Amino acid sequence: MLTSFMEGLRCCLTSKSVNVVAPVETSEPADGYEFVEVKPGRVLRVRHIIPDRPVAEEPSGHGGSVSCKRKITVYRNGQLYIENLGDRASAELKTCQNGEMEPNSTVEVELTDCNSSSPVTIPEARSDSVTAGNNGASETGAAGDAPAAGHTDQSQQPRKRKRKPKRIVVIDCERKISACKETHSDLALFFIHGVGGSLDIWGSQLDFFSRLGYEVIAPDLAGHGASSAPQISAAYTFYALAEDMRLIFKRYARKRNILIGHSYGVSFCTFLAHEYPEQIHKMVMINGGGPTALEPSLCSIFNLPTCVLHCLSPLLAWSFLKAGFARQGAKEKQLLKENNAFNVSSFVLRAMMSGQYWPEGDEVYHAELTVPILLVHGMHDKFVPVEEDQRMAEILLMAFLKVLEDGSHMVMMECPESVNTLLHEFFLWEPATPAPPKKDPKARPETAKAPADNTKAACEATKVRPATAKQASSNGTTEETKDKK
């Protein structure tokens, strides 16, 4: 603590940056580490593992197809109206968004105010329509429900004038989703970390899936881990980092790719899913937050001068341990140290937090995604409330929300077995294709028997008539004999 304070004081007096970041000592290239120059002088460390596959199996079966039909209407007052028009969906997709919502339904939300400090809450039970306001309150209602107490009947309320929409987005496509097995040679897994992390936070996941036979790719963001750290703030804006991830993706991408992002890394996964919709097969968001556009906070501690942040670095590290882990024991401290989970310079940390500006990544941007998405949330996360992930599940077309009770913000380090199991089940998931209607083999014989039955009945009727005529003739003869007598 005293050393950090003295270095920060020297920085303020000399007006020079302290703690210039240089690549940390890394492993040998044989361990799967590569260094990729995305731009002149901008080198990123990438861990790339290609396992030995005994059999290069092509994807078996056709998987399932999901009709992605959606109409997104944006009004001038910021209200967003989403209509899901898909004519069919599997049973998994009907309840995948943490509720009981059917595919043919509507969602009505209001765009979140970036200046509002309180998050917008979304109820757990999904209804036919949801209206969420900027003050954090939500009102739900379904057809046939009784009006709440204190509210007048809708028939007594004056009819509102139809508003003219600002923009209408129509999505109409057919998405084929198949199981991603480890023996498929056309598959690659991309892991992207967030602010202050490194590729080492994915250690358990990289080892687990590479042992199963998956090809895994995990880069270090600029200024993190063993990647180069430019000393200009413009190198850490969202667009600069997103361009780095685009180049990494184009270098290692296969025919089918799965993106796994954590925290800030989720935004880069969303960006890639929008840019390459045909190549992104599935996506995983771990504690990524809501679908609001990224904006740097004006009243943040990270707006302080770099030298002041350097003095406060021990306090920031302790705060990260307190908020990022459900427990603060010796095990968590060791994980924090070994995996470089919060080991960046004050300059990089300040530039990263100030560069989170991405106005395009709003609710409409996320609502346009047609890729299946798994949302993983740690219940004890103090950085991202669970309401934000619920709101994300509300906006996305195909989303599975899973909450781990024993995890926090760094859930993949705290509960590696649970996270690995969830991810693997999601990779192997495919929507059930409805079987064609079975033809009843007895249907045709029964249809063929019908005319025969009618013929038999006709024959019986024909037999009756002669019998009746004979009886009548007999009766007539008897009467005639009586008359003669």
Beta strands, then each sheet from edge to edge (+ up, - down):
strand 1: 33-39
strand 2: 42-49
strand 3: 64-75
strand 4: 79-84
strand 5: 106-110
strand 6: 129-132
strand 7: 138-141
strand 8: 165-177
strand 9: 187-192
strand 10: 216-219
strand 11: 256-262
strand 12: 280-286
strand 13: 373-378
strand 14: 399-404
sheet 1: 1+ 2- 10+ 9+ 11+ 12+ 13+ 14+
sheet 2: 5+ 4- 3+ 8-
sheet 3: 6+ 7-
end
